Amino acid sequence: MTQGARILVVDDEPQIRRSLQVNLESKGYAVETAEAGEEAIGAFRNQHSDVIILDLIMPGIGGVEVVRRIRESSTVPIIVLSAIGDEHRKVDALEAGADDYMTKPFGMEELLARIRSLLRRAAGAHSAQPVFVAGGLCVNFERREVTLDGTPVKLTPTEYDLLKYMIEHAGKVLTHRMLLQAVWGQAYVDQAQYLRVFVGQLRKKLEKYPTRPRFILTDPGVGYRFRADGDSSSAT
């Protein structure tokens, strides 16, 4: 999956483009670069990349608009890059259709891990299984049954719908607005307290240590991410 995967790197800083290209090519990826939004859209249409790494703040067409235009015709995984303090831009990009974001400066190993995760998810997007299993958690979508370490977990219909949506988008940062609209509907997109309450309830029922969750991780100021491998984490 890694070898030969095509990655489009879009950033107006030459040093970042060069660093990403060298590091990614050393891991077996085929890399193309672009320095502006218009160039990125053209490169994507010509190359049909497997992953796009996209800066948000660029001259001309900005990153959010690039995401919107690409999403008109493609579901290619997109990782956005953002400077510290641009939380609202991150949210805009995620709601436009980006799959993940990283804040500059970022670690190469973390970026590589996120690329691998997105490639795995993209490969399995058209072969979803009726049962999800990870870290002792088992969800049978056909029967709407949830067990943890073999013990049945009783969820309310809304708790189940929230969990199912997160699992279906595992590994992807889901903004508060996206979750509220998907589970509660458009009328509730500004009711963040609903989300906090239900995420708290799910953590109590699914996490051994709710304050150190394995599954439902928090991306501060943005939203939540469901960790499909169920590994322990210090995120809250």
Backbone as a ProteinNet text record, in pm:
[ID]
protein_1_A
[PRIMARY]
MTQGARILVVDDEPQIRRSLQVNLESKGYAVETAEAGEEAIGAFRNQHSDVIILDLIMPGIGGVEVVRRIRESSTVPIIVLSAIGDEHRKVDALEAGADDYMTKPFGMEELLARIRSLLRRAAGAHSAQPVFVAGGLCVNFERREVTLDGTPVKLTPTEYDLLKYMIEHAGKVLTHRMLLQAVWGQAYVDQAQYLRVFVGQLRKKLEKYPTRPRFILTDPGVGYRFRADGDSSSAT
[TERTIARY]
81.9	0	86	198.8	286.1	368.7	429.7	519.7	445.6	494.2	436.9	314.8	261.5	145.7	184.5	94.5	123.4	76.4	165.5	132.6	158.2	61.5	74.3	95.9	209.9	243.7	222.8	138.3	106.3	142.7	242.9	285.2	363.6	343.8	414.3	553.7	592.9	727.7	818.4	920.1	1007.3	1074.1	1113.7	1183.1	1093.1	965.7	872.4	847.3	827.7	806.4	925.3	1045.8	1166.3	1182.4	1160.4	1175	1076.1	950.7	848.9	879.2	921.4	949.8	1062.5	1171.1	1284.9	1245.3	1175.8	1138.2	1037.9	939.4	837.1	892.8	977.1	1036.3	1128.5	1193.3	1279.5	1199.5	1066.4	979.2	905.3	939	880.5	763.8	728.8	617.5	664	573.8	597.8	539.5	621.8	580.5	582.1	475.1	469	440.5	493.8	474.6	408.8	343.2	283.3	294	303.4	323.5	202.9	96.2	-21.7	-147	-263.2	-388.1	-422.7	-410.3	-443.9	-356.6	-227.6	-135.3	-171	-212.7	-248.2	-367.3	-469.6	-589	-553.6	-470.9	-428.4	-346.3	-254.1	-169.9	-253.7	-352.7	-437	-515.8	-571	-649.5	-564.6	-437.9	-349.8	-291.1	-270.4	-197.6	-286.7	-403.6	-491.9	-417.1	-378.5	-299.4	-376.2	-300.3	-359.6	-379.3	-296.7	-307.2	-261.8	-326.8	-284	-247.1	-130.3	-87	-92.8	-178.4	-217.5	-202.1	-122.7	-113.6	-244.4	-284.2	-408.5	-389.5	-281.3	-261.1	-162.3	-213.4	-131.5	-179	-93.9	-140.6	-240.2	-330.3	-430.2	-539.1	-575	-677.3	-622	-689.5	-644.9	-676.7	-624.9	-639.9	-782.9	-865.3	-1005	-1077.6	-1055.4	-1121.1	-1067.9	-939.3	-884.1	-955.3	-976.3	-1048.1	-1186.9	-1259	-1396.1	-1398.1	-1306	-1305.4	-1269.2	-1174.6	-1137.9	-1253	-1322.6	-1433.6	-1551.9	-1556.4	-1662.7	-1654.5	-1532.4	-1517.3	-1438.8	-1387.2	-1300.7	-1311.6	-1286.9	-1280.6	-1136.8	-1037.8	-897.9	-868.8	-795	-761.8	-681.2	-718.1	-650.7	-608.2	-479.5	-426.7	-392.7	-451.4	-422	-313	-233.4	-130.8	-174.6	-155	-202.9	-103.3	-86.8	-2.8	-74.7	2.4	-55.9	-145.2	-261.8	-353.4	-460	-455.7	-553.7	-662.3	-714	-814	-936	-982.3	-1103.4	-1078.6	-955.1	-923.7	-921.6	-871.6	-872.7	-1016.4	-1103.5	-1243.7	-1306.4	-1281.7	-1335.6	-1289.4	-1160.4	-1106.8	-1167.9	-1182.7	-1241.8	-1386.2	-1460.1	-1600.2	-1615.4	-1511.9	-1514.4	-1484.9	-1430.9	-1408	-1270.1	-1180.2	-1048	-1062.2	-966.8	-974.6	-898.4	-795.4	-710.8	-636.3	-573.6	-490.5	-370.8	-265.9	-148.5	-106.6	-55.3	-13.9	136.1	174.3	316.2	374.3	496.3	579.9	527.5	552	498.9	610.4	586	684	664.1	772.6	763.4	706.6	744.8	693.7	542.6	491.6	346.5	278.1	335.5	277.3	274.9	383.8	387.9	282.1	263.1	162.1	22.5	-2.4	-135	-156.7	-52.7	-64.7	-99.5	-27.9	-55.9	-199.5	-245.6	-381.9	-484.3	-463.4	-557.3	-555.7	-439.3	-432.3	-504.8	-489.3	-561.4	-711.9	-754.4	-898.3	-954.5	-877.7	-922.8	-933.5	-838.4	-840.7	-960.4	-1005.6	-1117.9	-1251	-1253.7	-1376.2	-1490.8	-1457.1	-1563.2	-1581.8	-1524.8	-1540.1	-1570.9	-1660.1	-1692.6	-1754.3	-1712.3	-1761.8	-1879.7	-1971.8	-2087.3	-2050.4	-1928.7	-1886.1	-1753.7	-1746.7	-1623.6	-1564.3	-1435	-1367.7	-1235	-1209.7	-1082	-1067.3	-952.1	-920.8	-1025	-1088.8	-1191.8	-1331.1	-1341.3	-1472.3	-1523.2	-1647.4	-1709.6	-1844.5	-1867	-1994.2	-2049.6	-2165.7	-2234.9	-2337.8	-2309.8	-2395.8	-2531.1	-2533.1	-2659.1	-2755.5	-2702.2	-2786.6	-2791.9	-2711.2	-2700.5	-2661.4	-2566.9	-2520.3	-2376.9	-2349.2	-2215.4	-2169.9	-2047.8	-1990.2	-1849.5	-1808.2	-1673.5	-1612.6	-1506	-1442.7	-1544.3	-1636.5	-1735.1	-1859.3	-1861.3	-1976.5	-2065.7	-2197.1	-2286.2	-2284	-2286.7	-2291.2	-2424.5	-2501	-2631.1	-2614	-2643.7	-2636.6	-2775.5	-2800.7	-2924.8	-2916.8	-3029.8	-3024.8	-2932.1	-2932.7	-2846.5	-2700.2	-2670.4	-2532.6	-2481.4	-2567.1	-2526.4	-2502.4	-2592.1	-2577.5	-2449.1	-2416.1	-2293.2	-2170.9	-2171.7	-2060.9	-2045.8	-2155.5	-2151.3	-2092.5	-2133.4	-2081.9	-1931.8	-1887.8	-1744.4	-1665.4	-1717.1	-1647.9	-1641.5	-1749.8	-1752.1	-1650.3	-1610.4	-1510.9	-1386.3	-1352.2	-1239.6	-1111.4	-1035.3	-910.3	-923.9	-1045.7	-1069.9	-1111.2	-1057.7	-1100.3	-1241.3	-1333.6	-1473	-1502.3	-1538.4	-1564.4	-1694.4	-1709.1	-1833.1	-1954.1	-1944.2	-2057.1	-2090.5	-1989	-2012.9	-2087.1	-2044.8	-2108.7	-2250.6	-2270.6	-2404.9	-2501.4	-2456.3	-2544.3	-2575.5	-2473.8	-2493.5	-2584.7	-2573.8	-2647.9	-2777.4	-2772.1	-2890.3	-2966.5	-2898.4	-2964.3	-2921.3	-2955.6	-2912.8	-2953.7	-3067.5	-3116.5	-3029.2	-2939.7	-2860	-2712.2	-2674.1	-2531.9	-2460.9	-2535.3	-2473.2	-2486.4	-2538.6	-2563	-2448.2	-2332.8	-2213.5	-2230	-2317.7	-2334.2	-2391	-2473.4	-2524.6	-2407.8	-2313.9	-2202.2	-2115.8	-2085.3	-2001.9	-2066.3	-2196.2	-2266.9	-2261	-2290.3	-2297.3	-2159.5	-2059.1	-1923.5	-1881	-1915.9	-1885.2	-1952.6	-2078	-2150.1	-2088	-2050.8	-1986.9	-1854.8	-1777.9	-1650.1	-1670.2	-1770.5	-1796.3	-1832.1	-1900	-1944.8	-1840.7	-1749.8	-1659.1	-1513.2	-1478.5	-1339	-1310.9	-1203.5	-1163.3	-1127.3	-1059.7	-1024	-1077.5	-1199.8	-1262.5	-1180.4	-1096.4	-1016.2	-890.4	-861.3	-749.6	-801.1	-887.3	-958.1	-867.2	-906.1	-837.9	-904.5	-1036.2	-1111.8	-1147.9	-1220.7	-1270.8	-1174.9	-1090.1	-989.2	-1037	-988.4	-1024.9	-916.9	-957.4	-868.8	-908.9	-833.9	-875.5	-913.2	-1029	-1077	-1136.8	-1133.8	-1180.6	-1290.2	-1262.1	-1362.7	-1307.3	-1346.2	-1307.7	-1256.7	-1179.7	-1125.1	-1142.1	-1201.1	-1215.1	-1092.8	-1025.2	-902.9	-938.5	-926.4	-976.7	-893.2	-765.4	-685.4	-705.4	-769.1	-799.7	-680.3	-564.8	-447.7	-465.9	-394.4	-402.7	-342.6	-392.2	-346.7	-362.8	-281.8	-293.7	-387.4	-443	-535	-661.8	-730.1	-854.9	-962.2
-119.6	0	125.5	120.2	235.9	252.6	144.3	154.1	203.2	316.3	366.9	454.7	467.1	554.4	696.2	765.9	899.2	1005.9	1095.2	1200.9	1336.6	1423.2	1561.4	1651.3	1720.4	1812.3	1954.8	2029.6	2166.7	2261.9	2346	2443.7	2553.2	2677.7	2787.9	2811.1	2732.5	2744.7	2638.7	2681.2	2584.5	2486	2533.1	2443.7	2328.7	2359.2	2253.8	2156.6	2207.6	2119.3	2025.8	2082	2002.9	1897.3	1937.1	1843.7	1729.2	1762.1	1658.2	1565.1	1621	1537.1	1438.8	1487.5	1400.4	1289.4	1327	1228.4	1127.7	1173	1082.1	989.1	1042.1	956.8	851.9	884.2	786.8	669.6	690	583.9	510.8	541.7	469.1	536.4	657.9	728.7	801.5	815.1	898.7	1036.1	1139.9	1271.9	1375.1	1451.6	1569.3	1688.8	1805.3	1923.7	2036.2	2124.1	2245.3	2354.8	2479.4	2588.9	2680.3	2656.8	2742.6	2660.6	2716.6	2643.9	2606.5	2702	2673.8	2562.4	2567.7	2464.4	2328.7	2329.1	2204.7	2137.9	2215.7	2159.7	2099.2	2170	2118	1991	1990.2	1872.5	1752.8	1774.2	1663.2	1605	1690.3	1642.2	1563.4	1600	1530.2	1402.5	1400.5	1291.1	1191.1	1233.4	1147.5	1090.2	1179.7	1142.9	1049.1	973.4	886.4	958.9	1059.5	1144.1	1284.5	1384.8	1523.7	1581.8	1644	1718.2	1865.1	1941.4	2073.3	2183	2284.4	2402.6	2480.7	2547.4	2624.8	2766.5	2830.2	2971.1	2982.2	3015.5	3027.7	3146.6	3202.7	3309.6	3254.5	3338.9	3293.2	3213.5	3101	3015.1	2951.2	2971.2	2916.2	2768.9	2708.4	2565.8	2519.3	2597.2	2556.1	2546.5	2642.6	2639.6	2524.3	2493.4	2377.5	2249.7	2235.8	2117.8	2110.6	2222.8	2223.4	2179.5	2231.2	2199.2	2053	2001.3	1860.8	1769.8	1808.3	1726.1	1723	1812.7	1809.3	1684.1	1625.6	1511.5	1394.6	1409.4	1304	1291.1	1168.8	1142.7	1116.4	1159	1138	1189.8	1115.9	1163.7	1293.9	1389.5	1519.7	1548.8	1576	1620.5	1768.5	1853.1	1995.8	2032.5	2131.9	2186.9	2326	2357.5	2486	2543.5	2675.2	2742.7	2748.1	2752.2	2761.1	2884.4	2869.8	2981.6	2990.7	2899.1	2903	2797.4	2784.7	2682.7	2695.3	2818.7	2834.3	2790.7	2809.1	2764.1	2611	2547.5	2401.9	2350.1	2409.3	2366.8	2386.7	2502.4	2528.5	2421.5	2383.8	2284.6	2147.8	2109.2	1979.7	1973	2080.7	2080.4	2092	2140	2142	2005	1913.3	1777.2	1721	1796.6	1742.9	1629	1537.1	1420	1436	1518.8	1529.6	1661.6	1701.3	1821.4	1801	1875.8	1879.9	2025.5	2058.8	2195.2	2209.2	2314	2343.6	2401.7	2364.1	2258.7	2120.7	2021.7	1888.1	1784.9	1668.8	1560.7	1469.9	1432	1348.8	1210.8	1151.8	1018.9	1020.2	1125.6	1136.1	1153.3	1235.8	1254.4	1122.6	1047.7	918.7	822.6	823.5	736.8	775.7	904.4	948.5	917.1	927.9	890.9	743.3	658.3	514.1	484	552.6	531.1	569.2	682.7	727.3	634.1	584.7	491.2	360.8	312.3	190.2	213.2	327.5	356.3	372.6	437.8	455.5	321.4	230.8	98.9	17.3	39.3	-37.4	32.6	148.3	228.7	158	70.6	4.3	-141.2	-177.5	-315.5	-319.3	-231.6	-222.4	-353.2	-394.8	-517.9	-489.2	-585.5	-563	-561.4	-607.1	-611.1	-536.5	-448.2	-375.3	-430.6	-462.1	-516.8	-443.9	-395.7	-330.6	-317.1	-356.4	-334.9	-385.9	-499.7	-554.2	-502.1	-398.7	-342.8	-411.8	-458	-522.7	-458.5	-412.6	-350.3	-425.3	-485.1	-553.2	-456.9	-403.7	-300.4	-356.3	-481.2	-539.2	-559	-597.6	-623.3	-504.9	-402.1	-286.6	-331.4	-424.8	-478.2	-434.5	-398.9	-354.5	-437.8	-489.9	-562	-508.6	-517.8	-477.6	-591.8	-649.1	-766.1	-877.4	-891.6	-998.1	-967.1	-852.1	-814.8	-716.2	-743.3	-651.8	-511.5	-410.8	-271.1	-213.1	-160.7	-103.9	43.9	76.7	214.9	263.3	390.8	450.5	462.4	479.3	494.4	607.2	719.7	831	799.7	735.5	696	601.5	506.9	412.3	484.3	575	646.5	729.1	790.8	869.2	778.2	665.7	571.1	517.8	480.6	425.3	526.5	651	753.4	771.8	772	786.4	668.5	546.1	428.2	431.2	472.3	479.2	578.4	673.9	773.9	764	642.5	621	681.2	745	807.2	947.8	989.4	1122.3	1218	1340	1441.4	1485.6	1474.3	1512.4	1635.6	1744.9	1867.1	1854.8	1940.5	1941.1	1958.5	2051.5	2079.4	1958	1890.1	1773	1664.6	1639.2	1535.4	1572.7	1696.6	1740.6	1731.6	1772.5	1767.8	1623.9	1536.5	1398	1320.2	1344.8	1264.3	1331.7	1463	1533.3	1611.1	1651.5	1727	1873.3	1938.9	2076.6	2172.2	2149.7	2240.9	2240.9	2143.9	2131	2162.9	2219.4	2236.2	2330.3	2413.2	2504.5	2457.2	2336.3	2284.6	2193.7	2253.7	2175	2096.2	2144	2072.6	1933.3	1913.6	1780.7	1685.4	1730.8	1646.4	1612.6	1710.6	1685.6	1582.4	1594.7	1501.6	1359.5	1343.4	1209.2	1147	1226.1	1172.9	1126.2	1205.1	1164.7	1035	1017.1	893.9	773.8	792.9	683.5	643.6	742.2	711.1	633.1	668.7	595.2	450.2	425.7	290.7	207.7	275.5	202.3	206.5	304.1	322.1	269.6	198.1	152.4	271.5	368.7	491.9	608.9	655.3	759	886.4	919.9	1041.5	1018.4	891	856.8	760.5	810.8	722.3	656	533.4	459.7	483	500.8	505.3	647.2	720.8	852	959	1009.3	1106.9	1248.6	1344.5	1484.3	1557.1	1631.9	1726.8	1864.6	1921.4	2044.5	2156.9	2216.4	2328.6	2292.7	2163.9	2123.9	2018.3	1905.6	1799.7	1672	1558.2	1427.9	1339	1237.8	1140.6	1001.6	907.7	770.4	691.1	635.3	558.9	412.7	363.6	230.6	118.1	144.3	35.7	18.1	116.8	104.3	104.1	157.1	162.1	264.6	248.1	345	475.6	585.3	718.1	812.4	915.4	1016.6	1127.3	1122.7	1227.1	1219.8	1335.1	1340	1403.3
0	0	0	76.8	85.9	-40.3	-84	-197.2	-320.9	-375.3	-498.8	-482.9	-361.8	-343.4	-382.2	-450.5	-502.9	-405.1	-366.6	-272	-335.3	-326.6	-374.2	-253.8	-249.3	-141	-190.2	-119.2	-160.4	-47.8	-70.9	29.6	-40.9	1.8	-63.8	-6.8	93.1	148.6	84.6	8.5	-60.5	33.8	154	247.4	291.2	315.8	357.6	243.8	123.8	8.8	-10	-1.5	-23.4	86.4	211.4	322.8	312.3	283.3	270.5	154	43.2	-73.2	-44.5	15.9	45.2	141.9	249.5	350.5	298.1	223.7	172.6	65.9	-21.6	-125.1	-63.3	48.8	115.2	171.6	189.1	240.2	128.2	4	-107.8	-175.6	-135.2	-197.8	-323.1	-418.5	-535.5	-505	-511.5	-463.7	-576.5	-582.8	-669.2	-580.6	-615.6	-532.3	-610.7	-535.6	-592.5	-488.4	-531.2	-436.7	-423	-497.9	-489	-519.7	-481.2	-494.9	-637	-729.4	-868.9	-925.8	-893.6	-939.8	-879.3	-753.2	-686.2	-752.8	-784.8	-848.4	-983.4	-1060	-1189.6	-1175.9	-1078.1	-1057.2	-1016.4	-930.1	-886.8	-1003.5	-1085.6	-1199.4	-1297.7	-1310	-1404	-1345.1	-1213.8	-1150.7	-1078.4	-1028.1	-948.5	-828.2	-737.5	-619.8	-527.9	-446.2	-345.2	-212.6	-184.8	-65.4	-103.1	-43.8	-62.5	73.2	80.3	199.1	161.3	229.9	180.2	284.1	251.4	335.7	325	432.9	428.9	378.9	420.8	388.9	274.4	156.2	35.6	-45.8	-130.5	-220.5	-321.8	-367.2	-463.7	-394.7	-451.8	-393.3	-266.5	-153.7	-26.9	-14.1	92.3	111.1	126.4	196.3	216.3	83.2	-4.8	-135.9	-220.9	-206.7	-278.1	-233.7	-102.1	-51.2	-112.9	-111.3	-165.4	-311.8	-390.9	-533.5	-558.8	-482.4	-499.7	-457.2	-351.1	-302	-398.7	-495.1	-595.3	-682	-690	-780.2	-721.2	-598.3	-546.5	-395.3	-346.4	-202.1	-157.7	-236	-202.2	-61.3	21.7	156	150.4	235.6	239.8	383.1	401.9	530.6	516	600	591.5	691.4	655.1	742.5	785.1	912.7	962.8	1061.5	1057.7	1155.9	1289.4	1397.8	1531.8	1541.1	1599.7	1616.8	1510.3	1412.9	1304.4	1324.5	1446.7	1476.6	1385.3	1362.3	1280.9	1136.9	1088.2	952.8	945.7	1050.7	1055.5	1047.9	1129.6	1131	994.3	931.4	797.8	698.7	706.1	613.2	636.7	763.2	794.8	749.4	770	729.5	578.3	509.9	363.6	305.7	391.5	344.7	369.3	434.6	466.3	567.5	566.4	653.1	783.5	782.7	900.5	892.7	1003.6	1001.3	1092.5	1063.5	1149.5	1164.2	1282.4	1309.9	1287.7	1218	1199.1	1328.1	1367.9	1308.1	1346.4	1262.9	1286.6	1278.9	1338	1336.8	1216.8	1151.2	1031.6	1061.7	1174.8	1206.8	1226.5	1290.9	1308.4	1173.7	1086.7	953.6	877.4	881.9	812.2	866	998	1057.9	1010.1	1000.8	955.5	808.1	728.3	587.6	574.3	648.6	642.2	684.4	790.4	838.2	731.9	666.3	563.2	442.4	406.6	294	326	449.5	489.4	485.3	537.3	540.8	399.6	312.2	174.3	103.6	132.4	69	113.6	237.5	290	279.4	215.1	210.9	140.3	45.3	-32.2	9.1	124.5	170.5	319.6	362.3	504.3	554.2	672.7	730.8	823.6	839.1	926	1073.5	1107.4	1247.5	1261.3	1359.8	1389.5	1518.3	1516.7	1635.3	1653.7	1775.1	1806	1957	2009.2	2149.6	2247.3	2216.6	2303.9	2275.5	2191.7	2154.6	2028.9	2032.8	1917.2	1892	1769.1	1731.4	1611.5	1627.3	1518.9	1462.3	1343.7	1286	1242.5	1198.9	1153.5	1270.7	1386.1	1503.1	1599.8	1574.6	1664.2	1805.9	1811.4	1938.7	1964.7	2089.9	2129.4	2249.1	2241	2355	2381.4	2505.7	2545.7	2625.3	2573	2634.5	2657.4	2562.4	2567.7	2648.3	2715.7	2798.3	2722.4	2713.5	2643.2	2703.9	2617.7	2659.9	2613.3	2707.3	2673.1	2638.1	2512.2	2466.4	2430.3	2454	2406.4	2254.6	2186.1	2040	1995	2065.4	2025.9	2051.9	2164.5	2192.1	2083.8	2044.8	1941.4	1809	1770.5	1643.7	1642.5	1755.2	1764.5	1750.9	1821	1812.7	1670.4	1608.8	1472.9	1375	1386.5	1295.1	1314.1	1440.1	1466.4	1410.5	1428.6	1377.3	1225.3	1162.4	1016.2	962.4	1045.9	1004.9	1092.9	1132.4	1223	1167.9	1257.4	1218.7	1166.6	1137.2	1082.6	1193.1	1188.7	1284.5	1247.6	1341.6	1320.2	1404.4	1340.9	1415.3	1493.2	1593	1671.1	1579.7	1486.9	1397.1	1310.6	1259.3	1175.7	1252.4	1375.9	1456.8	1494	1533.4	1572.4	1455.5	1337.9	1221.1	1181.6	1187.8	1144.5	1238.2	1368.8	1467.4	1512.3	1534.1	1586	1479.7	1373.1	1267.7	1264.9	1156.8	1133	1245	1306.1	1409.5	1534.4	1547	1669.2	1650.1	1535.5	1505.6	1602.1	1673.8	1769.6	1914.2	1934.3	2069.1	2113.2	2136	2168.8	2297.9	2387.8	2514.7	2493.3	2389.1	2359.2	2335.3	2255.2	2218.2	2338.2	2421.2	2539.4	2631.9	2649.4	2737.6	2683	2554.1	2497.2	2479.7	2447.2	2441.2	2580.4	2681.7	2819.5	2857	2815	2845.8	2773.8	2647.1	2573.7	2637.9	2680.4	2744	2873.4	2950.2	3074.7	3046.8	2936.4	2905.4	2829.6	2756.1	2668.4	2711.3	2794.8	2831.6	2972.4	2988.9	3121.6	3208.8	3149	3218.3	3135.5	3163.6	3080.7	3065.1	3163.8	3151.2	3066.8	3035.6	2946.9	2839.4	2751.4	2657.8	2555.4	2519.4	2412.6	2277.9	2279.5	2154.8	2110.4	2192.9	2153.3	2205	2115.2	2150.7	2119	2195.2	2175.7	2097.5	1994.3	1928.3	1979	2073.4	2142	2046.4	2074.4	1996.4	1863.3	1825.7	1693.1	1700.5	1766.1	1769.6	1827.9	1769.1	1821.1	1708.4	1749.4	1655.2	1716.8	1641.4	1690.8	1650.6	1750.3	1726.2	1709.5	1588.2	1555.3	1612.6	1646.4	1700.8	1850	1913.9	2056.4	2146.6	2099.2	2185.5	2294.7	2404.7	2512.7	2467.6	2521.7	2482.4	2598.2	2599.8	2705.3	2666.4	2543.5	2500.4	2581.5	2592.8	2668.3	2585.2
[MASK]
++++++++++++++++++++++++++++++++++++++++++++++++++++++++++++++++++++++++++++++++++++++++++++++++++++++++++++++++++++++++++++++++++++++++++++++++++++++++++++++++++++++++++++++++++++++++++++++++++++++++++++++++++++++++++++++++++++++++++++

